[in-house]
């Protein structure tokens, strides 16, 4: 994800406040499309292929998702009190499915796939660890696996 370096600190602070998994997924997906277009077309429209306006996409995504989050929170507060036995509907599965939906499109390379699979394995193994240490171990394992796989592939390409 590329953000223009000339943005002032107030814009950067606002963007940091609004960084969510969903916004990151939208913007990084758009960045990947721009990179693919750069590689495939040498004489394409500069406006479409530039990252100069990436911060507007980021801010638009951030405000849209933040607004929807606020509406969903207030609906949840209201419906949670008015609907009987809402805890019996099985809604706790929605959050993991959301993150899986965000993750799958990002698995475009071997390092990304290796990071996701290794983190999933460690998360399953460490599911019962105290203080959710399995989740922390899974995140660290995924990062380390992604970095090491990237290094291995780069070394392999040099040979």
N, C-alpha and C positions, 0 to 999 in steps of 0.2 A: 504494500500500500504506500503510495507516494502522496505526501502533502506538501504544498508549496512552502519553501523555506522563508518567504517574505511575509507570512502571516504574523501578525503581532501576538504578543503573549496572551491577550484577552481572548482572541479567537482560539488559540491553542488550549487555554484553560477550559473554555466552553466545550471544545471537542473532547478533551480528556474527561470532563464530567459525563458526557453522553456516550462514552465508549461502552458498548454492550456486545455480547456475542453476535447478536443478530445484525447490528450495524457493521461490525467487522466483517461478517460473512458477505453482506451485500457489497461493501466497498471493495473488499479483496477479490470478489468474483468479477466485479467490473474492471478492476486493474488487470486481472488475468485476460479478460477479453481484449483490453486495449493492447496488451503485450502480444497476444496472438495476431491482432490486426496489424501491428507494426511488423511482425515477422512475415506475414503473408502479402502485404501490400506496401510497396515502396512509394507509391504516388497517391496515397489516400488523402482525404480531407484532413487538414491539420487540426481543426476544431474537434473532430471525432476521435482523433488518435492522441490527443494530448492529455497529460495529467494536470494541466494548468487549472482546470475547474473541478478537480477531484474533491476539494474541500466543500463545494456546494452539494455534491452528491452525498457526502458524509453528513453534512448538517441537515439536509432534507430527510435522509434516512433516520438520523438521530431524533429530530423533532417529531417525525411521524410515529416512530416506535415509542417514544416517550409519551406522546399523547395517548396512543392506544393502551399503553401500560397503565396510565392513570385511570382511563375509563374502565379497563378490566379490573383494576383494583377496587374501584368504587362499586362496580357491579358485583364483584365477589363479596365485598362487605355486606351489601344489601341482600343478595341471593343466599349467602351463607346463613343469614339470620332468618330468612323467610321460608326457604325450602326445607321441609322436614327430611331428615336422614340423608343429607347431601354427601356425607362422608361414606355412604354405601354405594355411590355411583362409580367408584373406581377412577376418579379424576387424577389420582396421584401418578398415573402412568403418562400423563400429558407432558410433563417436564422432560423426562428422559427421551420421549419420542421427538420432542422439539429439538433437543441437542443432537440426536442422531440425524434428524433431517438437515441440520446445519452442517454436520460433519461430513456426510457422504459426498456432497458435491466438491468438497475441498480435497478429497483423496485423489489427486491427479498425478502423483509421482510415487516412486518407490519409497523415498524417505518419509513421506506423509503417511503412506499405508503402513510402513513398519512402525512408526510412532503410534498410530492409532491402535494397531493390533497389540503391541506390547503393553500399552497403557490399559487396554481392556483386560488383558490377561492378569496384570497386576491388580487391577481394581476388583476383579472377581476373586482372586486369591486373598486379597486384604480386606474383603467386605466386612468381616467380623472383628477387625482390629479396633482397639480402643481409640477413642477420640477421632475417628475417621482418618486414621493415619494411612489406611490403604488407599484412600483417594489422593492424598498428598504423594505417597510413593508412586502411584500410577502416573500422576502428572510429571513427576521428576523422571520416571522411567521413559515416558513418551518423549520428553524433550531430549534426554540423552540418546535415545535410540534414533530420533530424527537427525540429530547432529552427527552421530557416529556413522549412520548410513550415508548421509550426504558426503562426509569426508571419505568414506570407503569408495563411493562411486566416483568422486573427483580423482582420487588416487588411481583408480582403475583406468580412468580415461586418459590420464597422463602417461601411463605405461604403454 
